């Protein structure tokens, strides 16, 4: 059972920045993919960013150019740097991983990000 623990959420003003972190219980180098999804009230969960074991990165269209995903292999951690935040970025952000391509996903408990003046 892979465990994921997110941190770094909070309240920020429009145009501000936040950094989310996710610590994983497994050796990050053994995981096929890690990343972030988000879910706003009344909306479906959507892709934010993912990064694979071979460093292939994918971003959701709404965050391209503003968010940056990275991995810290020494700390078994994946980070999400968010800049130029907009009210539309308000959501619960979930850390995500799969050990293998076609295996079940694992999710963290989520961390709230609120962008408001």
C-alpha positions in Angstrom: 0.0 0.0 0.0 1.6 3.2 -1.2 1.0 6.2 1.0 1.1 9.8 -0.1 1.1 12.9 2.1 0.6 16.4 0.7 1.6 19.7 2.2 1.8 23.3 1.3 -1.8 24.3 0.5 -3.4 27.5 1.8 -4.9 30.8 1.0 -3.2 33.1 -1.5 -4.2 36.2 -3.4 -4.6 36.3 -7.1 -1.2 36.6 -8.8 0.5 34.9 -5.9 2.5 31.7 -5.6 2.4 28.5 -3.7 4.5 25.3 -3.5 2.9 22.0 -2.9 4.9 18.9 -1.8 4.0 15.3 -1.7 6.0 12.7 0.2 5.6 9.1 -0.9 6.2 6.0 1.3 7.9 4.1 -1.5 11.2 4.6 -3.2 10.3 7.2 -5.8 12.6 5.7 -8.4 10.5 2.5 -8.4 7.3 4.4 -9.3 6.1 4.6 -12.9 4.5 8.0 -12.5 3.7 10.7 -10.0 1.8 13.9 -10.2 -1.1 16.1 -9.2 -4.7 16.3 -9.9 -7.3 18.8 -8.6 -11.0 19.0 -8.0 -13.0 22.1 -7.6 -16.5 22.1 -6.0 -19.0 20.7 -8.5 -16.4 19.8 -11.0 -14.6 16.6 -12.1 -11.1 15.8 -11.0 -8.7 17.1 -13.6 -5.1 16.7 -14.5 -2.6 19.3 -13.2 0.8 17.8 -13.9 2.5 14.4 -14.0 6.1 13.2 -14.3 7.2 9.7 -15.1 10.2 7.7 -14.0 12.0 8.7 -17.2 11.3 12.4 -16.5 8.5 12.8 -19.1 6.3 15.7 -18.0 2.7 16.5 -18.9 0.7 19.5 -17.8 -3.0 20.3 -18.0 -3.8 23.0 -20.5 -5.0 25.5 -17.9 -1.8 25.4 -15.9 0.8 25.4 -18.7 3.4 28.1 -18.3 2.4 28.8 -14.7 3.0 25.5 -12.8 6.1 23.4 -12.6 6.4 19.9 -11.4 9.6 18.4 -10.2 10.9 15.3 -8.3 13.3 15.1 -5.4 14.5 11.6 -5.6 16.6 11.9 -2.4 13.6 12.9 -0.4 11.0 10.6 -2.2 9.1 13.8 -2.9 7.3 15.4 -5.8 6.8 19.2 -5.8 4.4 21.5 -7.6 5.5 25.2 -7.9 2.5 27.4 -8.8 2.8 31.0 -9.8 0.4 33.6 -11.2 -2.4 31.9 -9.4 -6.0 32.6 -10.4 -9.3 32.2 -8.6 -10.0 29.4 -11.1 -7.1 27.5 -9.5 -9.1 27.1 -6.3 -9.5 23.4 -5.6 -8.4 20.5 -3.5 -5.1 19.2 -5.0 -4.4 15.5 -4.8 -1.1 13.8 -5.1 -1.2 10.7 -7.3 1.0 7.8 -8.3 1.0 4.4 -10.0 3.7 1.8 -9.4 3.3 0.4 -12.9 1.6 1.6 -16.0 -1.6 -0.5 -15.8 -1.8 -0.9 -12.0 -4.3 0.9 -9.7 -3.6 4.6 -8.8 -2.9 5.7 -5.3 -4.1 9.1 -4.0 -3.2 11.4 -1.1 -5.8 12.9 1.2 -5.7 16.2 -0.7 -4.7 19.7 0.3 -6.9 22.8 -0.2 -5.7 25.7 -2.3 -7.8 28.8 -2.3 -7.0 31.8 -4.5 -9.0 34.8 -3.3 -8.6 38.5 -2.5 
